[in-house]
Amino acid sequence: MRDFSRRFPFLRWPRPTTALLHGEVVAALTVAVVMIPQSVAYSSLAGMPLVTGLYATFLPMLAAVLFSSSTRLSVGPSALTSVLVGASLLGHGAAQGSPEWVAMAVWLALLAGAMQIAVGASGSAWVLNLVSSPILTGFSQAAAVLIIASQLPALIGLKGPLSSLLHGPSFDLEALAYGFACVVLFEMGKRLFPKVPIVLLALIGAGVISWLTGYASRGRVVGELPAGLPMPYWPGFPGWENFSALIAPAVVIALVSSLEMASSAKIESQKDGKRWDANQDLVGQGVGKLASALSGAFPTSTSFSRSAITLYAGAKTGWATVSATVIVMVVLLFLTPALYYVPLSALSAVVVTAVAGLLKPRVFAALWQVDRVEAATAGLTSIITIVATPRIYWGVLAGVVAGLAHFLYLRLHPRIIEVGLHPDGSLRDRHLWTLAPLAPHTYALRMDAELDFASATSFERAVVEHLAAHPDTQHVCLFTHPINRVDATGVEVFGAIRRMLQARGITLHVSGIKLPVERVLRKAGELQEGPLLRMYRTDQEALAALAQVMP
């Protein structure tokens, strides 16, 4: 029964009471006033019909919360996932918003959702570690720039693409006024009246002014949105060429979406003081994408900002998401006509102000201070994301390759130091701290890595090169505390070093070996103690023994 409830987390929800539902409904209303405008606006980033933003919010967030261990994640359209969808589908011969475009977006949702379910159900959430924080940082910075650039023409009322600014641009001054006013109101509201639903109020105001002035007859507005709930949808097969071209962006969408989910879920689990079940949350995210696909919408994700609003608005359980689903249902059934007169420049203002918070150029300088290679990886991800436009998913894939290359380099070049006794009693790098050898004619070393196929060659080279440079060496002391694993290659190299030292009459001292490593080496017959092989449980025992060899 416990395993059953783990697979279906909603079975663990508390029974709804009047007091509980009151708080959940208030939290749902708080997040809905932000979620609904953003969902409509983000659908334009994906190149989808605007109403599909609401479709991607309605059933997906309900389906996701039913199968997620984290119950207060706000699932729906997000800026990064939406721009990935829009960019990935360019160049496939379909016009934005066309049935062919919608079908391919649905296939992206199906593929990404199936991948997340497969990873979560198999307990393989560790694959998320392939995308490090610097990679996501670099991608989000570049994506934010691209999103803002894509929204600028509509925001400032530019008649034509952004490049037309260089060739006699023409402006819709009314659209510019709507966009500028909304940006100012959004920013002022965020700073001065954070508890007021300024985004919703500003869009209502813009819609009313647009209706009173007849702006729809001379400018670009949202227009008519279909009323009613989404109908079941299944896409036609796009052909093997288009289908295979969707696999790479689907992988990136699944990775980025999973990391967006993780950033919010970790905060929730820390606040509740419970263990985060990453695998179950991946299943929930995948189910949400499938629900979006079957609604005729595009891949969803977890919005960090909306999840934070849900959490800090007082939501306690998944009943808050159920309440939010009801609110979106009411909007779909009765309130979509109210969006008709809202200027598109006002929707662009929603996107630009939301995404502007992602722009943090100083993060590259901070990364540079921590690790220059990581900073370079983030920079490479950003550059390739921008250069590869519209195939921006190549930025993430390039970052993953660079990150793995750096990881392999570090594994193939482990830190191996000759240790000396520091005045504070610790063993430290003898050459870095200019310390004396532990004993005359003694080579004392420590390798801060596993003894496996990746590090074994470096370990052997360090010993051989020292013996070549110091032919009078009589003792080699290996401090093995950092070594927690040994594989077949490591056993072979350890045995070769032991036999080489034995042939030269050099005593090998092994200190602090961990039990898993010791078991493997003993089974291989490489730890038979004798006059030239001595074992010590602690470093203190080893130091005491080495002190006895001093003249």
Stockholm file with secondary structure:
# STOCKHOLM 1.0

chainA/1-551         MRDFSRRFPFLRWPRPTTALLHGEVVAALTVAVVMIPQSVAYSSLAGMPLVTGLYATFLPMLAAVLFSSSTRLSVGPSALTSVLVGASLLGHGAAQGSPEWVAMAVWLALLAGAMQIAVGASGSAWVLNLVSSPILTGFSQAAAVLIIASQLPALIGLKGPLSSLLHGPSFDLEALAYGFACVVLFEMGKRLFPKVPIVLLALIGAGVISWLTGYASRGRVVGELPAGLPMPYWPGFPGWENFSALIAPAVVIALVSSLEMASSAKIESQKDGKRWDANQDLVGQGVGKLASALSGAFPTSTSFSRSAITLYAGAKTGWATVSATVIVMVVLLFLTPALYYVPLSALSAVVVTAVAGLLKPRVFAALWQVDRVEAATAGLTSIITIVATPRIYWGVLAGVVAGLAHFLYLRLHPRIIEVGLHPDGSLRDRHLWTLAPLAPHTYALRMDAELDFASATSFERAVVEHLAAHPDTQHVCLFTHPINRVDATGVEVFGAIRRMLQARGITLHVSGIKLPVERVLRKAGELQEGPLLRMYRTDQEALAALAQVMP
#=GR chainA/1-551 SS CHHHHHHSGGGGSCCCCHHHHHHHHHHHHHHHHHHHHHHHHHHHHTTCCTHHHHHHHHHHHHHHHHTCSCTTCCEECCHHHHHHHHHHHTTSSCCTTSHHHHHHHHHHHHHHHHHHHHHHHTTCGGGGGGSCHHHHHHHHHHHHHHHHHHHHHHHTTBSSCGGGGGSCCCBCHHHHHHHHHHHHHHHHHHHHCTTSCHHHHHHHHHHHHHHHHTGGGTSCBCCCCCCSCCCCCCCCCCCHHHHHHHHHHHHHHHHHHHHHHHHHHHHHHHHHTCCCCHHHHHHHHHHHHHHHHHTTCCCCEECHHHHHHHHHTTCCSTHHHHHHHHHHHHIIIIIGGGGTTCBHHHHHHHHHHHHHTTCCTHHHHHHHHHCHHHHHHHHHHHHHHHHTTTCTHHHHHHHHHHHHHHHHHHHHSCCEEEEEECTTSCEEETTTTTCCCSSTTEEEEEECSCBSTTTHHHHHHHHHHHHHHCTTCCEEEEECTTCCCBCHHHHHHHHHHHHHHHHTTCEEEEESCCHHHHHHHHHTTCCCCBTTEEEESSHHHHHHHHHHTCC
#=GC SS_cons         CHHHHHHSGGGGSCCCCHHHHHHHHHHHHHHHHHHHHHHHHHHHHTTCCTHHHHHHHHHHHHHHHHTCSCTTCCEECCHHHHHHHHHHHTTSSCCTTSHHHHHHHHHHHHHHHHHHHHHHHTTCGGGGGGSCHHHHHHHHHHHHHHHHHHHHHHHTTBSSCGGGGGSCCCBCHHHHHHHHHHHHHHHHHHHHCTTSCHHHHHHHHHHHHHHHHTGGGTSCBCCCCCCSCCCCCCCCCCCHHHHHHHHHHHHHHHHHHHHHHHHHHHHHHHHHTCCCCHHHHHHHHHHHHHHHHHTTCCCCEECHHHHHHHHHTTCCSTHHHHHHHHHHHHIIIIIGGGGTTCBHHHHHHHHHHHHHTTCCTHHHHHHHHHCHHHHHHHHHHHHHHHHTTTCTHHHHHHHHHHHHHHHHHHHHSCCEEEEEECTTSCEEETTTTTCCCSSTTEEEEEECSCBSTTTHHHHHHHHHHHHHHCTTCCEEEEECTTCCCBCHHHHHHHHHHHHHHHHTTCEEEEESCCHHHHHHHHHTTCCCCBTTEEEESSHHHHHHHHHHTCC
//
